[in-house]
Amino acid sequence: MVRKFTSFLICVLICTGLMSACADKQDEPKVPSTGAPQTAVSDEDTDDGDSISIAALKGPTALGLLKFMDDKSDDGAYSFDIYGTADEIVAGIAKGSIDIACVPCNVASVLYNRTEGGVQVAAINTLGVLYMLDSGESVNSVADLKGKTIYTTGKGTTPEYTLRYILSANGIDPDSDVTIEFKSEATEIAAIFASAQDGSEIIAMLPQPYVTVVTSNNPSVRVALDMSEEWNRIAGNNYGETVTGVTIVRREFAESNPEAFSDFLEGYNSSIAYTVMNVEQAAELSEKYDVFAAAVAAKAIPECNITYIDGDLMKLKISAYLQALYDQNPQSVGGAMPGNDFYYGVE
């Protein structure tokens, strides 16, 4: 297949990597640092004879994919990779080596704009999964975050812009009233909590299942704020709810392989339903594919807001969420709100 937008996006990625060295430049969303794939399964079978390459981040989106991975691991039609961070997924989409991917919502919009419509969003796979953790007792409202240092991941992606929106809406300037310390992976923040032996207070915003990992290993750490509840409280009907993760497809792949992509979506929908309704079994698959230990996954899955939403409702929720990000920083969604053709299967 002709990779119409490969060269353009590779150049963008190089420029983004260069800009990431400038920590004071907040106006351009950056893809997190490189992570090696955690899991690889299978190989074969699209219109050009290749397997369908599917990528997900190690987290809730991977949990929803587990049953599908397990069912398809031996039939040769699919290959699966699970990554610790998003940048290699973005590069794979650019090169055409990845056909379908689960990514942060705003990254999907950034890719759409940078590739001039070369990607589409097909489904919402995860709603709000972000929580504010506190190893002390001082944070009981958003207002209590003023003057604090907050550790988090996802610089330039959904977590950063969700945090900035909630802080700003509560009268806290995210650039001057708090100190936001970004880490490339949630495991780094978990280690900070684990190493705090002097009783000092650690505050961090993390997604599930890492919330479960930290609170299980550190009894003194508590969930201080549900960031989805905070978003909903201030957003009302204007900006809907937080949309954490979405499933995207290269437009060229979807147009060349409509039946194969439709089959994937059907299987993925069923896989998500299986994870939600069969928590213990899904947790065992999580350990089998080295996503999370079964004990952690079993506790976390009910809190992960794993879902499958497509069509008009998908468009309604994503467009409202992206509008909230755009209103605070247009570059957070790639400089412009995506057009109607961004939404796969929506007229």
N, C-alpha and C positions, 0 to 999 in steps of 0.2 A: 504494500500500500504506500502511496505517496505521503510523506510526512510534511504537510504543507507549512506547518508552523514551527518546525524543529529549530532551525537556525535562529529565528527570532527569539524564542524563549530561552535557548541556551545562552544567548548574549545577555538577556535580562538576568538570568541566574548568576552569571559571572559578575555583572554590575551589582546585583544584590549582595553577593558575597563580599565585594569590596566595600560596599557601604556599611556592612555589619561591623566593620572595625571602628566606625564612628559612633560611639555609644550615645552621643548627645543628639543624634538625628532621629527624631521620633516620628517624622511625618510620612515615612515610607514603610509599609509592612515588610518584615523580613522573614524568610523561611528559617526555621530553627536549624541548628548545626547537625551535621551528618550523623546518622546512626546506621549501623550495619543491619541487614535483615535478620530477624530473629527466627523465622520459620520459612522453609521452602518445601512445597509439596507439588508433585505431579508434572505433566506435559502433553500437547497435540491439537488441532481441529477447528479452525475457522475457515472463512472463504479463501485465505491465502495459505492454508495448511498448518498454521501455527496454533499453539494452544492459546487460550484466552488468559491473559496475565492479569491477576487481581492482587491489589495491595491494600493493606490496612495498617493503621497505627496500633501499637500495643496498648490496648485500653478497651473502652466499651464497644467501639466499632468492631474490634476483633472478636469480642465475646459474641456478638450477634452473628458473626460469620462462621463460627465453629462447626455447627452441624453440617452446613453446606460443605465446608472443607473436608470434614470427615466422610461424608457421603461420596464426594467426588475425587478423593485423593488417589484412587487407583484407576479411574476411567480414561485418563490421558487427555481429556478435553480442556482441563484447566491447570494453571500453575498459580500458586499462592505464595506471597511473601508478607511477613509482618515486620514492620520497622519500628524502631524506638522513636524516631523523629520524622518530620514531614519532608525534608528537603530532597531526599532520594526519591520519594514518591513523585514530587514535582518534576525532578529531572527525568524520571522514567516516563511520565506522561509526555514530556517535551520530545524525548527521543522516539516515542512510539513503542517502547519496550513494555510499558504498562498500559493496559486498555481501560481498566476500571479501577477506581480507587476510593477509599473512604478517607476524607480529609476534613479539617475544620471548615466551617461554613464560609467564613470570609475568604479563605484561601481559594475556594471554588470560584468566588466572584472575581478575585484578583486574576486568576488564571483565565477566566472568560474574557476579561478586558485585555489582558496582555497578548492573548492569542487571537484576538479579534473574533471571538465566538467559537474557538476551536474545541471548547469543552462544554458539556451540558451537565446540569444536576438532575439526577433521576429520582432521588428519594432522600428524605430525612431519615437518618439512622439513630441519632441520639439527640435528646433534648437536654435540658439543664443537668449538668453533673458536677458543677463547681461548688466547693464549700470552703469557708474560711475556718481554719484551724487555729487554736490558741493553746499554748502549753501553760498559760496562766489563767487569770480570772477577769482580766481588764476589758475584754471585748465582748460586749453584749448587744451592740448595735453598730451600724455603719459609722455613726458619729464618733464612736470610740476608737476608730482607726486613725483619726487625726493625730499626727505626730509620730506615728508608728513606722517601723520597717516591715514591709510585707514581702515575703518570698513567694515567687510564683514561677510558672513556666509559660511558654507560648508567646514569647515576644513577637509582636507583629501579627498575631493570629487571634482567634476568638477569645481566649482567656484575657489577654491584655485589654482588648477593647470592651469586653464585658465589665472588667474591673474599673476601667476609666469611666465608663458610662455611669455605673452605680455610684462611684465616688463623687463625680461631678454633680449628679442629680441630688446628692445629699449635702451639697455645699462644700465639698472637699476638693481642693485643687490637686489632681494626681501628680502634678509636676513640682509642687512646692510644699504641700501640706503633709505629704507622706513620702517615704522612700521606698520605691519598688525595686526589689533585687530580683533580676531574672536569672533562672538557671535553665540549662538546656534540656534537662530531663527531670521528671518528678522524683526519681530515685535519689538525686542529689539533695533534694529538700528533705526526703525521708531520713537521709544520713545526718542532716543538720539537727533534726529533732532527736535522733538517737544519740548524738554526741554532746548534747546540751546537758552536762552533768552538774553545773553550778547553780541550777535552779533559775537561770535566766529565762525570760519569757520569749518564746518563738511564735511568730504569727505568720501563717502562710495560707495561700489559696491554692487548693489542689483539686483535681478531678477524682471521682471514683474510677477505678477501685483503689487508687493510692490513698484515699482517705481511710479506707478500711485497713490497709497495710500499716499506716502510721498509728492509728488509734489502737489497733490490736497489739502492736509492739510497744506502745508508750501509753500506759494507763492514765498518765497525767495530761495527755493531749485530748482536747474535746472539740467537738464541732460547735463553733461559736455562731456562725451564720450560714444559712442556706442561700447561696447567691441567686438561685432561681427565684426563690420567694422574694428576695430583695428587688430583683428585676421586675417581677410581676407587680409588686406593690407600687413602684414608681411609674411603670410604663403604661399601665391600664390597657385600654383598647388601641392606643396609638401604635405601639411597637410590639404587640403580641407577647411572645415568650422567647426565652433564649433557645437558640438552635445551635447546638454544639457541633454535631457532626453530620455530614451529608455524603452521599455516594455520587461520584461523578463518572462520566464516561467521555472518552475522546469522541467528538462528533463524527469523525471519519469512520471510526470503528462501528459506532451505532448505526450509521447509515449503510455501511457495507455488510453488516451482520445483524439485521434486525431480529431475526428469529433467535439467534444465539443469545443476543442481549436480553430479549424477552424471557427466554428460558432462565437466564441468570437471575433476573429480577424476581421471577416466580420462586425460584429456589432460595434466594436470599430472604425474601419475605417469610417463607416457611421456616427458615433457619432461625430468624429473629424470634418468631413465635415459639419455636422449640426452646430457645434459651430462656425466654421469659416464663414459660409454663413448666419447664423441667429443669429447675435450678440445680439440683444435685448432679444430674447427668451432664448438664452443660459445664458445671464446675470441673467434673472429671475430664471433659474434653479440653478445658482450659489448661489443665496440668499436662495432659498428653501432648499438646502442641506448644508447651512452654510459654504460655501467655501469662497466667498467674497460677500460683498454687491453688489446688482445689479448695482448701479451707478458706482462703482469701476470697476466691471467686464466688463461693457459695454465700458468703456474707454480703458481698458487694453487689451482685447482680440485681437484687431487688431495689437497690438505690441508684442504679445507673441510668434510668430513664431510657433504656434501649427500646426503639420503636421502629416502625416502618410506615412512612407517610409519603404518598406520591400524589401526582395529579394537581388539581386546583387547590386542595388544602395545603399541599407542600408549597406551592407558589405563594399562597397567602401568608403562611408563617415565615418563609424565608425572606420574602420581600419586606415584610414588616421589620424583621430583625436587621436586615441589611440597611434599611432606611435609618434605623437608630444609629448604626455604626457610621453611615455616610454623613449624618447630620453633625456628628462630633468630629469626624475626620474623613473626608472623601477618599483619601488614599488607603484607608483601611479596607475598602472594597475594590480597590484598583482604579480609583479616580472618577468612576461613574457608576450609577446603578445599572445592573445588567438588564438587557432587553428581554422581551417575552421569549425569544428563541433560546434563552438560557435554560428554560424549564422544559425538560424532556417530556414529551407526551401531553403537553398543554397547548391547546389551540390559542 
